[in-house]
Amino acid sequence: MIIFICGCFAAPAQSQKSFWTTTVPNTPEVTNDTASVTLGLKFYSDIPGTVTAVRFYKGPHNTGTHTGNLWLGSGIKLATATFSGETASGWQQANFASPVSITANTVYVVSYLAPQGAYADEQNYSWSSLSAAPLHVSGSAPGVFAYGSSVNFPGSAWNSSNYFVDLVFVPSTGGSTPAATYSISGKVTGSAATLALSGATSKSTTTDSSGNYSFSGLANGSYQVSASQAGYAFTPATAAVSISGANSSPVNFTATKAVSLWSNATTPATASDPDSSSVQLGLTFYSDVAGSVTAVRFYKGSGNTGTHVGQLWTSTGTSLANATFTGETSTGWQQANFASPVHIAANTNYVISYLAPNGYYADDQYYSWSTLSAAPLHVSGASPGVFAYGSTNAFPKGVWNSSNYFVDLVFVPDSVSSGSGTSNPPTTYSISGTVNGSAATLTLSGASSASTTTQSGSYSFSGLANGTYLVTPSQTGYTFVPSSTLVTISGAAVSATNFLAVATAPAGGGGSSGSSGGTSGASHSVVLTWDASVSTNISGYKVYRGAVSGGPYILLSTSLVTGTSFTDTSVSAGQTYYYCMTAVDTNNVESGYSNQAMAVVPTP
């Protein structure tokens, strides 16, 4: 309809787009988190346009001055607006002083600061069902956050949460032709499968009778493709694909029959033990052949509630991987996939476990272990069921009455039949780095064991499969920073695993304890202190040090620092050091680096 006003044609209103309009979150406020936090949403648009405002859903306890921001996906701030005239609850909107132009198929982040917390939060949100074309969320976990009393770029994600942060977007006009679209296609051999696409957009499909699949109608951007099918593992686990003006090359997957100790039809005689204590429950196992552990499983009784976290350990208690269970059913077998498959050696003991924070775990005592057969997997010893009481993920090694706690794994042998009676050896990778300050012996442990020595200050371990490893340097008369480094290989070599050797001061070095008269045998230290995190679920902190401003940084603290101070004794006179720290929560999720601090060690 054309409206005449004062003899002039009124301009037709531009079409505005948002993800939500009057939607009310199922959890409009999280009242038990009152820390100041920036909440955000990663998004992109199929077409160019302008962002005119930031929106968020407000619960009645989400008080204080709210500040909205628009960022590039790399963290560069583009615009800021302060919310005013807010209602007690419901959707709020703050307009930017000037509309901000954005380009097509580029990731941006819209956010707001909730200074008193109590923000909206729906965990495990069904992002794939959200449709607001040309707007799209970016990735499978687009809801992001960053704790702090000031506005920070939100780069962390948790349980695929939706914090109900939104924008107002106005597409560009001009009658431009629709953007060209492209496809990602390929083949899955070994099994039928479901394919999931994430990244610039999210979709799913299944293979046809020949194992082929295709995703069409895709814009330029970065994507991830993964395959799944019950009872199978896939190589690769996930494929990264970039589309830039053309269809992708074929993205193919190989399905391998996975092995577990029990089937989903297995039911414990005692599904819920009356013990309500928080306890880590596990199983000691080994395999006749090398391969990869892709997931942890456990049988859940009706009383076994709370957040369950699975772990894979070496037999000596080194954690190799962890995964949080999501989308659980009320009872029955549950499964959590590790972020990357963990390679294990043949005929070597490992422990698979999970934390039951409220007890009521499955427990069949005096279990007939000798009748269990799932080659190449085997349980280790007459009492392979193990436990450890506590509210954290402690290494389980206690045994009781030959109990079976029904903890299981998903295992994929290395060898994949080629159809000619032979096997294709797995691809291997390397860990390499340098040791500054002294020659050294480097010891590798974890997914496999080895040792080597430095050559001209460098070292390398080769022929390594995907998995988690611990690299430890040693040399008489020296200590090392860090003392060891945990390295995870996932489809690529890992370089720059570096160490600094520091000479140990000789005992009695010519000076008396506490004297200030001489430098022989003198020791130096840097004492670091910081404010405690405002988050309520922090387990501790990690301290890092660099030789130049801005890094790279190496880990100093071999275990979590539970207080708010740390003393670095591996420093030398006349040197300048740069420090950062991170916070680690109870689910072993590590934050980004803090602000950098500089320390100059004086010359005696």
N, C-alpha and C positions, 0 to 999 in steps of 0.2 A: 504494500500500500504506500502511495506517495502522499506526504503531508505538506500542505502549503502553509507557510508562515511568513507574513510580511512580504508576500510576493516572491519568496525565494524557496528553492527546494531544500528540504532538510536532508542532511547526509544520512544514509542508512547506517544503523548501528553496526559496529564491527562485532563479529561473533567471538565471544569470550569462552575460554575453555578452562576447566578445573577438573581434578580427579574426583572430588566429592563436593556435594552441594549442601544437602541437609542431613547427611549421614550422621548418626550418633554412634560412637564406638561402644562395643560391649564392655570395655573397661575405660570409662571416661577419665579416670584419674588413678594414679598409683600413690596412695596416701602414705605408704611406708618408705618411700624414697623422697626425702625433702632436700636432697643435695641440688645445688645449682648445676644445671646441665643444658647444653645446646642439643636440640633434637632436629633432625632433618630428613630429607627425602632426595634420593638420586633419581634424576629423570632426564629424558631427552624428547625431542620433537621430530616428527618426520619431515617437517617443513620449517623454514625460518619464520620468525615473528618477534614479538616483544613480550617480556614479562613485566606486568604493571603492578603486581601486588603479591604479598605473602599472606597466607592464611594458616590458622591452626585451630584445633578443637580444644576448648578450655573447660576443665572441670572446676567446681566451686572453690577448691583449695589451691588451684594453680594461680597464685597471687604474685604481686610485684610488678615491676616494669618489664614488659616483654619487648625484645628487640628482634626484628626480622632481618634476614640477610639472603642475598643471592650470591653463589660462588661458582666459579669454574670447577669442574671435577678434579682439577689438580690442586685446588685450595686457594686460588686467587679470588679475593672478595670483589664483587662487581657492584653491589648496591646495598644500602642499609635503610631501614625504616623503623620508627618506634610506634608501637601500638598505642592508640589513645581511644577514649570513649568506649572502653570494653564493657560488655555485659558480664553478669556474674558467671555465666556458663554459656556454652555453645560456640559456634564458629565465630572467630575474630578475623579481621582483615586490616592490614596496614599497606597503604599505597606508597610506592616509591616516588620520590620527587620527580623523576623522569622515567618513562618506560625504558627498559633495558633490552637491547636487541640481542637475540641469540641465533645461532646458526643451526641448520638441520643436522640431525644424527650426531650430535655432540652432547656429552654428558655434563650436566650441571647439578648443583645441589641447592635446594631451598631450605632454610632453617629458621628457628627462632630460639631465643634464650628463655628458659623457664627458671628464674632465679630462686624459686622456692620449691622446685620439683613438682610432684603431684601431677605429672603429665599423663596424657592418654597413652595407652600401651596395649595393643592386641598382639600377643606373641603367636608365632607360627601362622601368620596372616596368609590368606590365599591370594598371593600377588598375581598368579597366572590368570585369575578370573577377572582382574581389573581391566576395564576397557574405557579409554577416554581419548581415542585417536583425534588429532595427531599426536597427543601426549602419550608417553609410555614411561613406566618406571624402568630403571636400569639395573639388571642383574636379579638374582633370586632373593637377595636380601637388601633391598634398596633403603630400608629404614636405618638411619645412622645417628650416632650420638657422640658427644665429647663432654666429659665432666669438667667443671671449672667455673669460677665466679664471674669470669668475663666471657665475651663471645669468642668461641673457638671453632675452627673448622671441624665439623663432625665427620670422622672417618671410621668409627668402629660400628660393628653390627652385633646384634644379640638375638638368637632364636627367631630370626626372620620377623622381627617386630615391626609393627606399623604404629608410628607415633602421631599419625594424622596431622602431618604438615603438608600444606598444599600451596598452590600458586594460582594466579590469574594470568592466562596466556592469550594473546591476541595474534592469530596467524597473519602473516603478510598477505596483502591483496595484490591484485594485478593480473589475475587470470593466467597464471603460469601453468604449464602442463604438469601433470602428475609426475613425481620423481620416478625414475626407472627403478625396478626391483630385480632381485637376483635370487639364486637358490643355493642351498647346500644339500648335497646328496652323497650317497655311498652305499656300502653293502656290509651286512653283518654275516659272518660265517660261523657255523657251529651251533646256532640256536636262533629261533625266533626271538625278537626283542622289542622293547619299547624304547624309543629314542626321545630324549629331552633336550630342548634347545633353550639356552639362557644367554643373558648378555644384553645386547641392544634391544632384544625383544624375547619373549618366552613362548614356546610352543611345544607340543608333543605329537608323536606319530608312532606307528608300528611298522615293522618290516612286512613286505608282501611275501608270497609263497616262495620267491627266489632269494629272499634275504635283502632285497633292496628297500631303500627309504629315500624320502626327499622332503625338505622344507623349502617352500617357495614364497614369493612375495616379500623378500627381505631387502631392507635398505643397506647402504654402506654402513659398516660398523664392525665391532668385535663381538664374537659369539663363542659359546662353549657348547659342545655336543657330548652327551653321555648316553650310554646304553645300559639297560637293566633287564634282568629276567631271573625269576626265582630259581635258585640252585646253580647259577652260573656267575662267573666273574669275567670281566671284559678287558681286553688289551687293545688300545690304551684305555685307562679308566675314564679319562676325559680328554677331548681333543679341542684345542684352541683354534679358532678359524677367524680370519679377517677378510671381510668383503670390501673390495675397493674397485667398483666399476665393472665387475665381471662375476660370473658364477664361480664358486669355489672349486678347487680340485677335489676329486673323490675323497671322502672322509670315511675310512673303513675300520671295522672293529672285528676282533676275533673273540668268540665266546668259548670259555673253558669250563668244563664241569667242575663245580666246587665241591669240597668235602667237608662235612661236619660230623661230630661224634653222635649226635642224636637228630632224628627227624622231627618235624613239627607235630607229628602224631604222638610223640612221646609225652607222657604225663606222669609227674612224680607222684609217689604214694602220699607224700606229705608236701603239699603245694605251698603252705604257709606255716612255718614254725612259729610258735607263740612268742619267740624272742623279739622284742620291739627295739632293741639297741641298734644304733648305726654300726654297720659292719661291712667290710670288704670281703667278698667271697670269690674264690677262684679255683682254677684247675691247673695242675702241672702236666704238661704234655710234650711230645716230641713227634717228629715226622721221619719216616724212612728216607724221604727225598727232600731236597731243598725246594722252596716255593715261597709263596707270599700269603700272609694273613691279611684278609681284606676287611673283616668285620668281627665284632664280639656279639654273642648271643646269650640270653639267659631266660629261664622259665619264671614267669611272674604269677604269683598267687594274688588273690583279691586284696590282701592286706599290705602288699609290698608297694607302698606309695612313695611319692617324692620324686626328685630328679635323680635319675640313675646315670652314672658315668662309667664307661667301660675303659679298661686299660690292658695293654700288652706289655709284659716285662721280660727281661732276661732272668735266668734262674738265680742271679745274685741281687736282683732288686732294682736294676736300671730300667726306668720307664722308656719304652720304645714308641708308644703311641697312645692317644686317648681319644674318646668320642663320647658325646652326650646323646643319650637316647631321646628321640622325639617321636611324636605321633603314636605313642604306645596304646595298645588295647588294654582293657581292664584286667584280663588274664591271658595266659598262654605265652608262647615264645615271642621274645622281642629281639630286634636286631639293630645295631648301630654300626654304620660303615666308617672306617677310618678315612681321613682326608686323602691319604695316599696308601696304597698297599705296602705292607712292611715285609721285607724279605727275611726269611729265617733259614738257617743252615740245617742240613740233615743231621739226624742223630744227636741233637742238642736240646736240652731241656729249656722250656719257656713256661711262663705262667700267664694265663688269660683270666681276667677278673672283672667285677663290677661292684660299685658301691650301692648298698641298700640302705638309704639314710634313715628309714623307719623300720628296719627289720622285716619280720614276717616273710622270710625267704624260704625257698624250696630246700628241703633237707631230708634225704633218705639215708638214714644211718645204716652202717654195716652193709653198704652197697656191694653188689657182686661185680667188682671191677674186672675180674678175670674173664667174664663172659662178654665184655664190650669189644666189638670189632668194627673198625672203620678205617682200615688200611688205606693210605699210608700213615694215617694219624694213630697215635697210641697215647694212653695215659702213662704217667711215669711213677713207678713204685706202687706199693700196696695201698697207700693212702694218698692219692693225688688231689683230693679235695682239700683246699686250704682256706684260711680266713685270717682276718686281722680286725679287731674292734677299733672304732674311732670314727670321728665325723669327717675325716679327710681321706684322700685316696692313698692309704698306706699299703706297702707291699705285703701281701698275705702269705704267711708261712706256717701258721698254726694248724694242727690237725686234731680231729676229734671223732672217735668211733668210726673211722673209715667212711665218713659222710660224703655223699654226693650232693653238691649244692646246685647242680644242673646249670653250670656255666659252660659255654661252648664257643666255638669259633667258626669262621668260614675260611677255608684254606684252598689255595690254588697251586698245584704242583708246577714247577718250572717248565717241564717238558710238555710240548704241545705236538700231537701226532701230525706228521706232514703227509700222511697217506701212503708213504712208501716204507713204513716200518722204522723210520729214523726220527730223530727229535731235533727241533730247532733250539740251539742254546740261547738263553736269555741275553739281551743286551746288557753290557756292563759299563760302569762309569768310574770316575776317579775323585779322590779328595786330595787337594794339594794346597801348599801355602809356603810361608817363610818363617824362620826363627831368627830374630835379630838379637845380637848380644853374645851368642855362644853357639858352638856346635851342640847338637842334641840328638837323643834317641826319641823317636815318636812311636807310641804304642796305640794300636787301633783295637777297640773292643765294641761289643754290641752285636749287630747282625752278622758280623764275622770278625775274626781276630788276625792281626798282623803286626809287624814292627819294622821300622826302617830308620835310617840315620840321615841327617841333613847333608846335602852336597852343595857347597858354596852358599850355605844359608837356606837352601830350598829343600823341600821333601815332597813326596807324592805316594799315595796308595792307589793302585789301579786294580781293574778286574772286579769292581764292587757292584753288587746288585742294588736295586732300590731298597731302602731301609734306613734305620737310625743307627748312628755310630758315635762312639766317644773317642776323641783324639786327645792323648795325654803326652806332653813332652817331659823329658827328664835329663839331667846332667849334674854330676857331682859338683857341689859348690855354687849351684844356682837355684833360684826359684823362678817360676814362670808366671806371666800374666797374659791371659788367664791360666789357671793351673790345668784346665782341660776345657774342651769345647764339644758340645753335642751338635752333630751334623746330621741332617736328614737329606738323603738322596731320593729324588723323585723325578726320574726321567731325564736327568742332566748331570754333568759333572759339577762338583762344587770346588771353587777355587778361593783364594784369599782367606784360608783358615790359618791366621797368623798368630804368632806368639812373640812375647818379649822376654828375653832371659835377663835376670837381674842377679848380679853377684851377691852371695851371702857374705855379710860382714864377718871377718875372722873373729873368733872368740878372744876376748881380752885385748883386741887390736891396738894396744898402746895407750889407750885412754881409760879413765876410770868412769864407772857408771855415774851418770848425772853430772859429770864435769863439763865445763865449757871451754877448756883450755886448748884442746887439740882436735884434729879432724880424723886421725887414724881410728878406724873402727866406728866412726860416727854413723848414726842411723837417722833417717828422715821419714816423715809421714805427712799425709794430708788428711785432715778430718773433715768429713762432709756431713752436713745436717740438712734436713728438709722438713717441710710441713707434712703431716699425715694426709693421705688421700681423704676426700670427703665421702667417698663411696663406703658403704657399710660391709661389703663382702670382699675386702682385700686380704689376701694371704700374706703378702710381703712385697719386697722390692728387689729389683736387680740394678746393679751399679755398673756403668760402662765408662771406659776411658779412651781418649784419642790423643794422638801425638800432634795433630794439627786441628785448628778450629774448624768445626763442621764435620768432623769425622774423616775417615771411618773410625768407629769405636769398637773396642774389644771388651768382652764381659770380664769384670773383675771378681764379682761375687759368685762363687761356685754353688752356693746354696742361697735360698731366699733370705734377705735381710728383713727380720720381723720388726725391728725398731725403726727409728727415724734418723739414724746416724750410721756412718761407716768410716773406718780408718784404713787408708791405703798406705801400706808400709813398703810397697815395692817401687819407691820413687828415688830419684837420684838428684844430688845437689846441682843447682844451676839450670834445671830443666823446667819447661812449662808443660802443663798437662790440662786437658779439657775433659770435663765430666758431664755425663747425662745419666738419668735413671728412668726406670719404668716401673709401673705398678702391675702386679699379677693378682688376678682375683681367684676365688675359690674353685673356679672351673678351669684354672690354668690358662686363662686368656690374658695376654700381655698387652699393656697399653703402648702407645707411641712414646718416643723420647720426650723427656722434660726439657725445659730450657737449659742451655749449656752453661756450665760454670767453669771458670778458669782458675788455676792455681799455679803460682811460680814458687818453686822450691829454692830457698836462698842458698848461696854458696857460703860454706863455713868460713 
